[in-house]
Amino acid sequence: MAATYIWNMFYLHRYKVVFSLLLFLLLQGTAFAQKSEKINGKNLPNYDSKKMHYGFYLGAAATRFNVEHSAEYVAQLQTDTAQAANPKSTPAFTLGFVISRQLGDYFNIRFLPGVSFNTRNIEFSRLDGTEAKDQEVASTTVHLPFLVKYAAKRRKNSRMYFVAGVTPMIDMGGSKRSERIDNKLRVDKNNFQIEYGAGIDLFYPFFKFAPELRVAHGVPNILIADNNRYSRSFQKLSTTSVTLYLFFE
């Protein structure tokens, strides 16, 4: 009975638990790196002499839809049954692997295959105060980022860096455009994002830890134009997210 209760509480607050854990690891990692620098000097002095590096990462994100409303949506705002449709930011969790190829002293190419779990939400609310049904789009997405990383000159056990690149994505539970589902907002299972961000490499005696903040913007219109009031409210849907990654390499 107690185990079931604990599991239910974890499920209800899973995003808070994951984010708190990632923040704790970030703070502890930074403190440990500073202490290690004072005691031992330079960690992993030959790290950059290796051409290939491997590792894994965890990430906590805030994600949402970017929307462009349709002419039909604007017109219905003048009626007695008007309803607003606005995207809400929701949490997401991601994990994956690192394959990194060194290119000279300051650049490397990174391939970061992973899986993310998220539920994007659009709030539909009637302007007369009555309730309207929100639309949630749950996704389990395989993403394949290809990024170029520029790292500044190393200062003992730390260095700043910047990343930018592109990310093809496939929603494993997404809809096909040929399917027909009434009274539900649907999006295409294929997506493509442009990403950019910054982070800091922290060198430990046995591995490198790197917190990174990255922004992603979806490029294509992923809206599936079904003939229902939810889909007809928009002419374009795309994705956007801000993610805190923790890399271990």
N, C-alpha and C positions, 0 to 999 in steps of 0.2 A: 504493500500500500504506500509506504513512504517512498520507495523507489519510483513508483508511478507518479506520485505527486512532484517529486524533484524533476523528473523528465518533462512533465507538462510545464512546469515553471521555466525550465531551460528553453523549451520550444517557444513559449510566449515571448521570452526576452533574449532570444538567440542572437539577434543583431547587436544588442547592447553588450552581451557577453563577449562576442567576437571582437567588437571594436575596442572594448576595455582591455582585452588580452593583447591586441596588437599595440595599443598605446603603451601598455606596461612593458612589453618587449622593447619598444623603441626607446623609452626612457632608461630602462636598465642597460640596454646595449650601448647607448651613448655614454653613460656613466662608466661602464666597464672599459670602454675603449680609452677614455681619458685616463683612468687609473692604470691601465696596461701601458699606456704611453709613458707615464711618469716612472713606472717601475722598470720596464723592460726595453724601452727605446723603440726602435722601428720593428714592427711586426711584418711577417711575410715579405721580406725585402726583395725577393725574386718573383713576386706574384705576376708582374707585368711582362716578364720574360717568356712566359708560357703563351702560346698562340691560342689555345682553346681553354675555356672555362665552363664549368657546369654547376648547376645548383637548382634551387626551388624558391618559390615565393608564395606569400599570402597577401590578400588585399581586402580592404573594406571600402565600400564606395557609397556615394549618394548619386542616384541616377533618376532620370525623368525623360519624358517625351518633350521634344520641341514641336509645337503645333502651328499650323497655318489654317485658320478657320475658313470655311467655304462661304460663298455668297448666300446660300440657303440658310446657313447658321446666322449670318448677320440680319437677314430678312426676318427670321422668326423672333428675334429680340424685340421687335415692335408689336408682337401679338400678346394676347392675354395668357397664353400658355408658354411663354418664353422660358428657356432654361439655359443656364451658363454651362460651359464645358471648359475646365481648366486643369492642366496637368499638375500633379503633386510629386515632390521629391520623395523617393523611397530608398531604403538601404539595400545593399547587395553585398555578396561575398564572392571572392574569386581565389583560385589557387592554380598553380601550374609549375612548369619547369623552365630552366634557363639553359640556353646554348649560346655561347658568346665567342666570337672570333675577333682576336686582336688585330688592328690595322695600324701599325706604327705606334708612336708613343702616346697619342691622345685620342684616337678614334677606335671604336670597335662596332661590329654589327651584331645585333642581338635578335635571336628567334625565341619567342616566349610562349609556346603553346600552353593553353590552359582552359579551364572551365569556370564559368561564372553562373551564379544563381541569383535571380532577381525577379521582382514583381513590380512593374510600372503601373501607375494608377492615373486615371483621368476622372476627376470629380464632376459629375453632372448634378446640378442643383437648380431647381425651379425658382424663378425670381419671385413667385407669389408665396414662397415659404413652404410649400409642400415638398415631400421627399421625391428624389429621383435616384435611379440606380446608377452607382458608380461602375466604371469599367476597369477591371484589372487584367493585365496581360502578363502572365507568368512565363518565365523563360529559363531554360537550362541551355546555356550557349557555349559552344566551342569557339574560342577565339584564337587567332594565329598572328600575333603581332610581329612585324618586322621593323626594328628600330635601329637608328644610328645614334650612337652615344659619343658625346664629346666630353672628355674628362680634363679638368684643369690639372696643373702640376701638383703632384702629391706633396703634402706637408706632413711629414712624419707618418702618422697613422690615420690620416683623413684627407679627403679631397672632394671638391664639389664637381658635379657633372650635370649635363643637359642631354635630353633625349628627344627624338622626334621620329615619326614614321607612320605606317599605315597598318590597319588591322582588318583582314577579312573575318567575318563571323557567320556562324551557322547555328540557328536555334533548333535544337534537337526535337523540341515539341511544337515547333511552329507550324503555321498553316500553309497549305498550297493555295495559290491563287485560283486554281480550278475548283476547289472545294466550295460548297455552299452551306453556310451556317447563318441562320437568321438571328436577329436581335442580339448581336455580339460584335464588339470591336475586334478586328483581326489585323495582324501585321504579317508581312512577309518573313519567311524563315531565314532569308539571306540578307546580310547587312555588311557595311563597309565603313570604317571609321578612320579619321585622321587624329593622331594623338601627339601630344607634346607635354614635356614636364621637366622637373629638376629633382636632384637628390644629392645625397652625400655618401661616399664610400667610407666605411669605418673598418679598419684592418685590425683583426684580433690575432692572437698567436696561431690559431689553427684554421680560421676561415675569415671571409669578408662579409660584413653585414651592411646593408644599404637601405635606408628608408627613402622612399621616392614618392613624390606627389605628381600625379599625371592627369591631364584633362583630355577627354575624348569627345569628338563631334561626329555623329553619323552623317554621311553624305547623301545616300539615296532616299527617296520617298518610299517608306516601307508600308504605307497604308494600303490595305486591300479594300477596294471600293465596293463594299456590299451595299445592297439596297435596304438599309435600315437607318433609323434616325441617328444612331451613334456614328456610323461611318460617314453619313452625309453631312455631319457637322464639320468635317475637315476636308481640306484639299491636299494637305501634306502632313505626314508624321515622320519625324526623325529622332534619333537618340542623342543624348548628351550625358556625361558622367564626370565626376571628380573622384579619383581613387587614391587612397594611401596604400602603397605597396611596401612590403618588407621582404627584401631579397637576402638569401643566404647562399653564398658561393664559395 
